């Protein structure tokens, strides 16, 4: 029974004593090189993340990729030193897409972890997913090539 309580403890703490609430993702922008979004919400109690899991899924690519999250304005990676104070917060974050084809839709999953008050458990907080369709220019490129070809003299 003690083992069950220990294993369930982080999830119970996350539900009863959250660090952040009212989490929202908006202003998602995807280019061929990166995915950026605004994260906002309300920090209701003290706490700094001590770890995070960030996974990127891309259409047509099996499995998930680990990526690093950083602030768009400063390029500083997500870290506990940059913890927000209690109250409303808003920051723009990005991830580099590396070798993900511009023609692939992407989805980012992120879970951050806070140490509990006693330092025994890591309390998870699942952040809202960030999704974006394929980069528009990559989708239009085949049509542009076709239209250019059809418009050439001597075609047809």
N, C-alpha and C positions, 0 to 999 in steps of 0.2 A: 504494500500500500504506500509506503514511503517513496518507493521508486516511481510509482504513478504520479504522486504529488510533485516530485522533483521534475519529472518530464513534462507535466502539464503546467507547472508553475509559470514558465515564461509566457505561455499563451493566455493564461488567466491574468497575469500582470499586464500584458499588452491590452487586454480588454477593459480591465478595471482602472488602471493607472496609465493611460497613454501619455506619451511625451508630446506628440503632435496629433492634431485633429483637423478636420475640414480640409484635407489635402486635395489640391486640384492641379491638373496639368492643362495648360492651354498654350496657344501661340506656338504650335509645333511646326518647325521648318526643317525640311530634309533637303540637303544638296547631295551631290555625288560624293562629297568628302565627309560630311558629318550630319548628325541629327541633333537639333537643339530644341529646347522647350522651356517654358516658364513653370516653375513649381511654386505654389503658394499654399498657405494654410495658417493654422494657429498653433503656436507652441504653448502648451498649457502647464508644463512643469520643467524644471531644470533637468538637463541630461545631454550628454554628448555621445554621438555614435562612436563605437569602438571598432566597428567592422561593417562591411556591406558586401552584398552579393549582387552583381550586375550581369545580366545575361541578355544578349542580343540574338534575336531570331530573324532570319532573312528568308524571304520566299525563294524556293529553289535550292536552298542550302540545308542539308541534313544537320540536325543537332543545333546546339547553341554555342555562341561565342562569348567569351569573357571580355568585357571592355571597361575602360576607366572613365569615370564621370568627372568633369571639371567645370568650373565656372566660366561662362563665355567671356565675361568682361575682364577677368584677371588670369585665366588659364590655370588657376590653382585647383588641384585635385580635391574632390570631396574628402574632408577630413574633420576630425574632432576639434581642431584648433579654430576652424571656421564656424563653430556652433552658433546658432542664432539665439538671441535672448528671448525670454518669455514674451509672448504677444504675437501679433500678425507678422508673417514673413513672406517675402517674395524674392526669388532669385532665378536667374536664367542659367541653365546647365546645358552641356553638350557632351557627346561622345563622338569619337572618330570612327568612321565606318570602314576604314582600311580597304580591304579587297572586296567588300560587298559590292556587287554590280549595281550601278545606278538604276537598272531596270527591275530591281527586287524591292518589294515592299518590306518594311522592317517593323519589328515590335521589340520594345525594351522592357524587361522585368527587373525590378530593383527591390531588394529587401535590406533595410538598415537594421543594425542591432545596437541596443543600449544595454549597458550593465545595470543590473537591478541595484536597489539601495544597499544590499549587503555584499555586492561583488561576487555572488555565487552563480548567478544565472545571466544569460544573455537574452534580453527581451526583443523579439523581432517586431518590426513594423514594415508591413508590405506597402510600398509606395504605389501610386496609380501607374498603370502601364502607359507607355508612350508609344504610339503607333503612327506610322506615316506610309503613304503609298509610295510607289516608285517615283523617282525624280522625274518631273514632267518632261524635261528636255530629252531624256533617254527614251521616253515613250514616243515622242514626236519625231525623233531622228529617222526611223525607217520611212515614215510618211513623207518627210521632207525630201529624202533621197528619191523616193518614187515620183513625187511631183516634179522634182528637178529633172529627172530622166524623161518624164512624159513631155516636159516643156522644151526639150532640146530639138533643134531643127533636124529633120531627117528621121525622127522617131515615128513609127506607126506605119 
